[in-house]
Amino acid sequence: MAALPPSARSLDLAAARALDRLAEAAEVLLPVECAVCRAPGTALCRACRLVLRRSCARPFEASSAAPLLDPPLPVVAAGRYAHGLATCLLALKNTGRTDLVPVLGACLATALHAAARDWPPGPVLLVPVPTTPSARRRRWFDPVRLLLDDCARRGVLPAGARVARGLRHGASGSLLPGPAQKRLGTAGRRARPSGSLRCAVPRGARCVVVDDVLTTGATLAEARRALRAGGAEAIGAVVLAAVRPPAVPLTADSLPGRPGPGVHHL
Ligand SMILES: [Zn+2]
């Protein structure tokens, strides 16, 4: 009997295992240093880890600061795009510091659990906004998907939620990555044509869009449009960081030093 061709998923897993081995080898060859203060010997030193943990312990509702997300969509942010969180996220995206994935994944998990309190009962698909094809070629991985997959592997996703590659880039354009998006003025972001994403989830699926940085909300608006066009429903969004200051924290039980049940330790 002829052997079956390997599926895309099995190839993905094989590539991930190979990259893990390369990363382990690189850790032996290259000195590790704190991504924030550059102290030697660890991906994130104890002091910087504590600061990051505090900055992400109070997820907040961020949609009110996203002018292009109209009509509004509930958006929960793990923290502000500043200081250690911004530094760690940039280190992951720009210099391939995948050793920060567990730390940033824990921040994202805390925000997911805070958001999940308002989700209706039943299954929910967590749909990462895909990185642009050019960025993926440059950095060989998709940061948001990497963080979500890490949360799934560690079993810290909210009950009933699973990760799905529900959005793909279409041929009509591509979303700009966060830093490039921030360089645009508001008018430039508004002028960007919609239609850059297409839906890849079953009709009727209830989705929560997950992205790294919330700036104006244009990316989430395009994600919602694409899901709707495919017959799915976006019930909310979760981002790792929001550029604008937080509104009121979501819960009082996630204060620093008193983590609630949804707070995941870094
Ligand atoms: Zn440090």
Residues whose N, C-alpha, C, O or C-beta is under 5 A from the ligand:
A	BS01	ZN	C34 V36 C37 R38 A39 C45 C48
